């Protein structure tokens, strides 16, 4: 395969919390070219520009299904989902892809009607589908733009993906649930530096703790405790990278009065101590 057949870029980690970009590109595959079986750590969306191919993916119960996918369609690969995909031997596909994740990724993908049981993208709006495709190609061909520029195009891609999907629906019940989730997220964003608890967040929303925990995990993909920890550590990483504050002061700034507890929590999320992480990622100040 010549280098012109493949465009591939890895996105620099710049601590985008709600939606982050990992890698993106496009490829004209050779006949019968395959990938897998494998599992990804993040969400990976492919859009087929031309040709056709086969996706074999596990559903939510671990059963494998086969999907024939052609140009104008796409498929979502979910974190930790085992899958294999193979280009047609006679009419191999060309596709563009984007790998992304973040605290809001799960609810956005569900809004587009994509789940491990329904991973194939079908567009109900040709115009919006074309705009989505244009965003994917733009990113593949402009990988040297700044991180904020590319993140802006990721948000446009997500908007066109969800609005173009034939399965995009929100029930009245879903709207009520979304209201409570937004209230909880806003409360966490404004109070993460304080001594807050899941009980306190549920009480703020006027919900039973058990019910609140269930709908929060369904919508966000993390339990309230996991989300709060992820949010605090992402803010801590931002401060470590962009400021000269001491480790203790940063721990206090994200809700940890005990520096040892903060360092342990940070290492559990990032795999290294705050000091080690800062030495590896610090920006010139």
Sine and cosine of phi, psi and omega as CSV:
sin_phi,cos_phi,sin_psi,cos_psi,sin_omega,cos_omega
0.00,0.00,0.75,-0.67,0.04,-1.00
-0.98,0.22,0.40,-0.92,-0.04,-1.00
-0.88,0.47,-0.43,0.90,-0.02,-1.00
-0.94,0.34,-0.25,0.97,0.00,-1.00
-0.99,0.15,-0.21,0.98,-0.09,-1.00
-0.74,-0.68,0.81,-0.59,0.17,-0.99
-0.89,-0.45,0.84,-0.55,-0.09,-1.00
-0.61,-0.79,0.76,-0.65,-0.01,-1.00
-0.67,-0.75,0.63,-0.78,0.10,-1.00
-0.97,-0.25,0.74,-0.67,-0.06,-1.00
-1.00,0.09,0.73,-0.68,0.04,-1.00
-0.92,0.39,0.66,-0.75,-0.01,-1.00
-0.95,0.32,0.93,-0.36,-0.02,-1.00
-0.87,-0.50,0.37,0.93,0.12,-0.99
0.88,0.48,0.73,0.68,0.15,-0.99
-1.00,0.09,0.88,-0.48,-0.23,-0.97
-1.00,0.08,-0.79,0.62,-0.08,-1.00
-0.92,0.39,-0.74,0.68,0.07,-1.00
-0.64,-0.77,0.84,-0.54,0.02,-1.00
-0.86,-0.51,0.48,-0.88,-0.05,-1.00
-0.96,-0.29,0.67,-0.74,-0.03,-1.00
-0.92,-0.38,-0.79,0.61,0.07,-1.00
-0.34,-0.94,0.30,-0.95,-0.08,-1.00
-0.33,-0.94,0.30,-0.95,0.02,-1.00
0.20,-0.98,-0.21,-0.98,0.11,-0.99
-0.52,-0.85,0.40,-0.92,-0.05,-1.00
-0.44,-0.90,0.69,-0.72,0.22,-0.98
-1.00,-0.08,0.94,-0.35,-0.13,-0.99
-0.99,0.15,0.47,-0.88,0.15,-0.99
-0.96,0.29,0.40,-0.92,0.06,-1.00
-0.81,0.59,0.74,-0.68,0.04,-1.00
0.91,0.41,0.21,0.98,0.08,-1.00
-0.87,0.49,0.73,-0.68,-0.06,-1.00
-0.77,-0.63,0.38,-0.92,0.12,-0.99
-0.70,-0.72,0.74,-0.67,0.03,-1.00
0.95,-0.30,-0.01,-1.00,0.10,1.00
-0.94,0.33,0.63,-0.77,-0.05,-1.00
-0.40,-0.92,0.25,-0.97,0.09,-1.00
-0.79,-0.61,0.61,-0.79,0.00,-1.00
-0.98,-0.19,0.32,-0.95,0.07,-1.00
-1.00,-0.03,-0.27,0.96,-0.09,-1.00
-0.72,-0.70,-0.01,-1.00,0.06,-1.00
-0.98,0.19,0.72,-0.70,-0.04,-1.00
-0.73,-0.69,0.91,-0.41,-0.03,-1.00
-0.96,-0.29,0.76,-0.65,0.10,-0.99
-0.92,-0.38,0.68,-0.73,0.13,-0.99
-0.87,-0.49,0.79,-0.61,-0.09,-1.00
-1.00,0.05,0.89,-0.45,-0.04,-1.00
-0.99,0.13,-0.59,0.81,0.03,-1.00
-0.35,-0.94,0.30,-0.95,0.02,-1.00
0.98,0.22,-0.30,-0.95,-0.06,-1.00
-0.47,-0.89,0.19,-0.98,0.01,-1.00
-0.15,-0.99,-0.04,-1.00,-0.08,-1.00
-0.85,-0.53,0.74,-0.68,0.13,-0.99
-0.94,-0.34,0.77,-0.64,0.15,-0.99
-0.89,-0.46,0.90,-0.44,-0.12,-0.99
-0.64,-0.77,0.56,-0.83,0.06,-1.00
-0.98,0.20,0.64,-0.77,0.09,-1.00
-1.00,0.06,-0.17,-0.99,-0.07,-1.00
-0.92,0.40,-0.29,0.96,0.01,-1.00
-0.98,-0.20,0.09,1.00,0.02,-1.00
1.00,0.08,0.12,0.99,0.03,-1.00
-1.00,0.02,0.67,-0.74,-0.07,-1.00
-1.00,0.03,0.71,-0.71,0.04,-1.00
-0.82,-0.58,0.44,-0.90,0.05,-1.00
-0.93,-0.36,0.66,-0.75,-0.01,-1.00
-0.74,-0.68,0.83,-0.55,0.11,-0.99
-1.00,0.06,0.83,-0.55,-0.11,-0.99
-0.82,-0.57,0.73,-0.68,-0.08,-1.00
-0.86,-0.52,0.04,-1.00,-0.02,-1.00
-0.85,0.53,0.61,-0.79,-0.05,-1.00
1.00,0.01,-0.12,0.99,0.08,-1.00
-0.92,-0.39,0.09,-1.00,0.02,-1.00
-0.48,-0.88,0.02,-1.00,0.06,-1.00
-0.50,-0.86,0.57,-0.82,0.01,-1.00
-0.97,-0.26,0.76,-0.65,0.14,-0.99
-0.97,-0.22,0.75,-0.66,-0.12,-0.99
-0.98,-0.22,0.45,-0.89,0.01,-1.00
-0.82,0.57,0.73,-0.69,0.06,-1.00
0.92,0.38,0.21,0.98,0.05,-1.00
-1.00,0.01,0.78,-0.62,0.03,-1.00
-0.98,0.22,0.77,-0.64,-0.02,-1.00
-0.46,-0.89,0.37,-0.93,0.12,-0.99
-0.66,-0.75,0.64,-0.77,0.12,-0.99
-0.70,-0.71,0.62,-0.79,-0.21,-0.98
-0.72,-0.70,0.78,-0.63,0.08,-1.00
-0.94,0.33,0.59,-0.81,0.04,-1.00
-0.86,0.50,0.65,-0.76,-0.02,-1.00
-0.94,0.35,-0.35,0.94,-0.04,-1.00
-0.95,-0.31,-0.56,0.83,-0.01,-1.00
-0.75,-0.66,0.94,0.33,-0.11,-0.99
-0.91,0.42,0.58,-0.82,-0.06,-1.00
-0.98,0.18,0.46,-0.89,0.27,-0.96
-0.93,-0.37,0.76,-0.65,-0.01,-1.00
-0.68,-0.74,0.36,-0.93,0.18,-0.98
-0.94,-0.35,0.48,-0.88,-0.01,-1.00
-0.62,-0.78,0.41,-0.91,0.10,-1.00
-0.65,-0.76,0.78,-0.63,0.11,-0.99
-0.95,-0.30,0.81,-0.58,-0.08,-1.00
-0.53,-0.85,0.18,-0.98,0.04,-1.00
-0.22,-0.97,-0.01,-1.00,0.01,-1.00
0.52,-0.85,0.13,-0.99,-0.08,-1.00
-0.91,0.41,-0.40,0.92,-0.01,-1.00
-0.97,-0.24,0.04,1.00,-0.14,-0.99
-0.89,0.46,-0.71,0.70,-0.11,-0.99
-0.88,0.48,-0.72,0.70,-0.04,-1.00
-0.92,0.38,-0.55,0.83,0.01,-1.00
-0.93,0.37,-0.68,0.74,-0.01,-1.00
-0.92,0.38,-0.62,0.78,0.06,-1.00
-0.91,0.42,-0.56,0.83,0.05,-1.00
-0.88,0.47,-0.54,0.84,0.04,-1.00
-0.99,0.17,-0.03,1.00,0.04,-1.00
0.99,0.16,0.26,0.96,-0.03,-1.00
-0.98,-0.19,0.79,-0.61,0.01,-1.00
-0.62,-0.79,0.22,-0.98,0.08,-1.00
-0.85,0.53,-0.43,0.90,0.05,-1.00
-1.00,0.09,-0.31,0.95,0.00,-1.00
-0.67,-0.75,0.96,0.28,-0.12,-0.99
-1.00,0.06,-0.09,1.00,-0.11,-0.99
-1.00,-0.02,0.76,-0.65,0.01,-1.00
-1.00,0.04,0.83,-0.57,0.13,-0.99
-0.84,-0.54,0.76,-0.65,-0.02,-1.00
-1.00,-0.06,0.69,-0.72,0.12,-0.99
-1.00,-0.08,-0.24,0.97,0.03,-1.00
-0.83,-0.56,0.92,-0.39,0.01,-1.00
-0.90,0.44,-0.63,0.77,-0.02,-1.00
-0.89,0.46,-0.72,0.69,0.00,-1.00
-0.93,0.37,-0.58,0.82,0.06,-1.00
-0.88,0.47,-0.67,0.74,0.01,-1.00
-0.91,0.41,-0.62,0.78,0.05,-1.00
-0.91,0.42,-0.63,0.78,0.05,-1.00
-0.88,0.47,-0.73,0.69,0.02,-1.00
-0.86,0.51,-0.68,0.74,-0.01,-1.00
-0.87,0.49,-0.62,0.79,0.02,-1.00
-0.91,0.42,-0.66,0.75,0.00,-1.00
-0.90,0.44,-0.68,0.73,0.00,-1.00
-0.93,0.36,-0.61,0.79,0.03,-1.00
-0.86,0.51,-0.73,0.68,-0.02,-1.00
-0.90,0.44,-0.68,0.73,0.01,-1.00
-0.86,0.50,-0.56,0.83,-0.10,-0.99
-0.99,-0.12,-0.04,1.00,-0.02,-1.00
-0.75,-0.66,0.71,0.71,-0.07,-1.00
-0.92,0.39,-0.26,0.97,-0.02,-1.00
-1.00,0.05,0.01,1.00,0.06,-1.00
-0.94,0.33,0.23,-0.97,-0.06,-1.00
-0.93,0.36,0.40,-0.91,0.03,-1.00
-0.81,0.58,-0.67,0.74,-0.01,-1.00
-0.91,0.40,-0.58,0.81,0.04,-1.00
-0.89,0.46,-0.72,0.69,-0.02,-1.00
-0.94,0.35,-0.60,0.80,0.05,-1.00
-0.90,0.44,-0.60,0.80,0.08,-1.00
-0.86,0.52,-0.66,0.76,0.02,-1.00
-0.96,0.28,-0.48,0.88,0.12,-0.99
-0.88,0.47,-0.69,0.73,0.02,-1.00
-0.90,0.44,-0.63,0.78,0.05,-1.00
-0.91,0.42,-0.67,0.74,0.07,-1.00
-0.84,0.53,-0.73,0.68,-0.02,-1.00
-0.88,0.47,-0.66,0.75,0.01,-1.00
-0.88,0.48,-0.75,0.67,-0.02,-1.00
-0.93,0.36,-0.57,0.82,0.06,-1.00
-0.87,0.50,-0.78,0.63,-0.07,-1.00
-0.94,0.34,-0.63,0.78,-0.05,-1.00
-0.97,0.22,-0.41,0.91,-0.02,-1.00
-1.00,0.06,-0.23,0.97,-0.10,-1.00
-0.95,0.33,0.67,-0.74,0.02,-1.00
-0.93,0.36,-0.32,0.95,-0.09,-1.00
-0.99,-0.13,0.11,0.99,-0.09,-1.00
-0.95,0.32,0.93,-0.36,-0.01,-1.00
-0.61,-0.79,0.56,-0.83,0.14,-0.99
-0.73,-0.68,0.90,-0.43,0.05,-1.00
-0.97,0.23,0.25,-0.97,0.06,-1.00
-0.86,0.51,-0.64,0.77,0.04,-1.00
-0.88,0.48,-0.66,0.75,0.03,-1.00
-0.88,0.47,-0.62,0.78,0.01,-1.00
-0.91,0.41,-0.64,0.77,0.05,-1.00
-0.90,0.43,-0.71,0.71,0.03,-1.00
-0.87,0.50,-0.70,0.71,0.00,-1.00
-0.87,0.48,-0.57,0.82,0.04,-1.00
-0.87,0.49,-0.73,0.68,-0.02,-1.00
-0.91,0.42,-0.63,0.77,-0.01,-1.00
-0.91,0.42,-0.67,0.74,0.03,-1.00
-0.90,0.44,-0.63,0.78,0.07,-1.00
-0.87,0.49,-0.70,0.71,-0.01,-1.00
-0.91,0.42,-0.69,0.72,0.00,-1.00
-0.89,0.45,-0.67,0.74,0.03,-1.00
-0.89,0.45,-0.65,0.76,0.01,-1.00
-0.89,0.45,-0.69,0.72,0.01,-1.00
-0.90,0.43,-0.70,0.72,-0.03,-1.00
-0.89,0.46,-0.52,0.86,-0.04,-1.00
-1.00,-0.04,-0.24,0.97,-0.11,-0.99
-0.76,-0.65,0.19,0.98,-0.09,-1.00
-0.87,0.50,-0.42,0.91,-0.03,-1.00
-0.99,0.17,-0.14,0.99,-0.01,-1.00
-0.99,-0.12,0.13,-0.99,0.01,-1.00
-0.99,0.13,0.98,0.18,-0.04,-1.00
-0.96,-0.29,0.41,-0.91,-0.03,-1.00
-0.77,-0.64,0.24,-0.97,0.06,-1.00
-0.88,0.47,-0.64,0.77,0.04,-1.00
-0.86,0.51,-0.67,0.74,0.00,-1.00
-0.92,0.40,-0.62,0.79,0.02,-1.00
-0.92,0.40,-0.71,0.71,0.02,-1.00
-0.87,0.49,-0.66,0.75,0.01,-1.00
-0.90,0.44,-0.65,0.76,0.03,-1.00
-0.86,0.50,-0.62,0.79,0.00,-1.00
-0.99,0.15,-0.15,0.99,-0.02,-1.00
0.96,0.27,0.53,0.85,-0.07,-1.00
-0.84,-0.54,0.44,-0.90,0.16,-0.99
-0.89,0.46,0.65,-0.76,-0.09,-1.00
-0.86,0.51,-0.70,0.72,-0.03,-1.00
-0.90,0.44,-0.72,0.69,0.01,-1.00
-0.90,0.44,-0.68,0.73,0.01,-1.00
-0.87,0.50,-0.71,0.70,0.00,-1.00
-0.87,0.50,-0.62,0.78,-0.03,-1.00
-0.93,0.36,-0.76,0.65,-0.05,-1.00
-0.94,0.34,-0.50,0.87,0.03,-1.00
-0.91,0.41,-0.72,0.69,-0.01,-1.00
-0.92,0.39,-0.60,0.80,0.05,-1.00
-0.88,0.48,-0.64,0.77,-0.08,-1.00
-0.99,0.14,-0.65,0.76,-0.17,-0.99
-0.98,-0.20,-0.40,0.92,-0.02,-1.00
1.00,0.01,-0.02,1.00,0.07,-1.00
-0.73,-0.68,0.46,-0.89,0.12,-0.99
-0.94,0.34,0.32,-0.95,0.05,-1.00
-0.82,0.57,-0.64,0.77,0.02,-1.00
-0.89,0.45,-0.69,0.72,-0.01,-1.00
-0.91,0.42,-0.65,0.76,0.01,-1.00
-0.90,0.43,-0.71,0.70,-0.02,-1.00
-0.87,0.48,-0.68,0.73,0.03,-1.00
-0.89,0.45,-0.73,0.69,0.00,-1.00
-0.87,0.49,-0.66,0.75,-0.03,-1.00
-0.92,0.40,-0.72,0.69,0.00,-1.00
-0.88,0.47,-0.69,0.73,-0.03,-1.00
-0.94,0.34,-0.55,0.83,0.07,-1.00
-0.91,0.41,-0.64,0.77,0.06,-1.00
-0.91,0.41,-0.64,0.77,0.03,-1.00
-0.89,0.46,-0.68,0.73,0.02,-1.00
-0.88,0.48,-0.62,0.78,0.03,-1.00
-0.88,0.47,-0.70,0.71,0.01,-1.00
-0.92,0.39,-0.63,0.77,0.04,-1.00
-0.88,0.47,-0.61,0.79,-0.07,-1.00
-0.98,0.21,-0.58,0.81,-0.21,-0.98
-0.95,-0.32,-0.12,0.99,-0.05,-1.00
-0.76,-0.66,0.15,-0.99,0.08,-1.00
-0.97,-0.23,0.23,0.97,-0.01,-1.00
-0.86,0.51,0.52,-0.85,0.03,-1.00
-0.94,0.35,0.29,-0.96,0.02,-1.00
-0.87,0.50,-0.66,0.75,0.02,-1.00
-0.89,0.46,-0.67,0.74,0.01,-1.00
-0.91,0.40,-0.61,0.79,0.02,-1.00
-0.93,0.38,-0.66,0.75,0.09,-1.00
-0.84,0.54,-0.71,0.70,0.05,-1.00
-0.87,0.49,-0.62,0.79,-0.06,-1.00
-0.92,0.38,-0.36,0.93,0.00,-1.00
-0.92,-0.39,0.31,0.95,0.17,-0.99
0.99,-0.16,0.23,0.97,0.00,-1.00
-0.89,-0.45,0.95,-0.33,0.03,-1.00
-0.98,0.21,-0.37,0.93,0.00,-1.00
-0.98,-0.20,0.90,-0.44,-0.07,-1.00
-0.90,0.44,-0.57,0.82,0.01,-1.00
-0.90,0.43,-0.69,0.73,0.03,-1.00
-0.89,0.45,-0.65,0.76,0.02,-1.00
-0.89,0.45,-0.73,0.68,-0.03,-1.00
-0.89,0.46,-0.63,0.78,0.01,-1.00
-0.91,0.41,-0.70,0.72,0.01,-1.00
-0.90,0.44,-0.66,0.75,-0.01,-1.00
-0.90,0.44,-0.69,0.73,-0.02,-1.00
-0.91,0.42,-0.57,0.82,0.04,-1.00
-0.89,0.46,-0.53,0.85,-0.03,-1.00
-1.00,0.03,-0.70,0.71,-0.14,-0.99
-0.97,-0.22,-0.16,0.99,0.06,-1.00
0.99,0.13,0.00,1.00,0.06,-1.00
-0.54,-0.84,0.31,-0.95,-0.01,-1.00
-0.93,0.35,0.34,-0.94,0.05,-1.00
-0.81,0.58,-0.65,0.76,-0.02,-1.00
-0.91,0.41,-0.71,0.70,0.02,-1.00
-0.89,0.46,-0.68,0.73,-0.01,-1.00
-0.89,0.45,-0.67,0.75,0.01,-1.00
-0.88,0.47,-0.69,0.73,-0.01,-1.00
-0.88,0.48,-0.52,0.85,-0.04,-1.00
-1.00,0.07,-0.40,0.92,-0.16,-0.99
-0.84,-0.55,-0.02,1.00,-0.12,-0.99
-0.90,0.44,0.68,-0.74,0.08,-1.00
-1.00,0.05,0.48,-0.88,0.04,-1.00
-0.91,0.43,0.81,-0.58,-0.05,-1.00
-0.93,-0.38,0.00,0.00,0.00,0.00
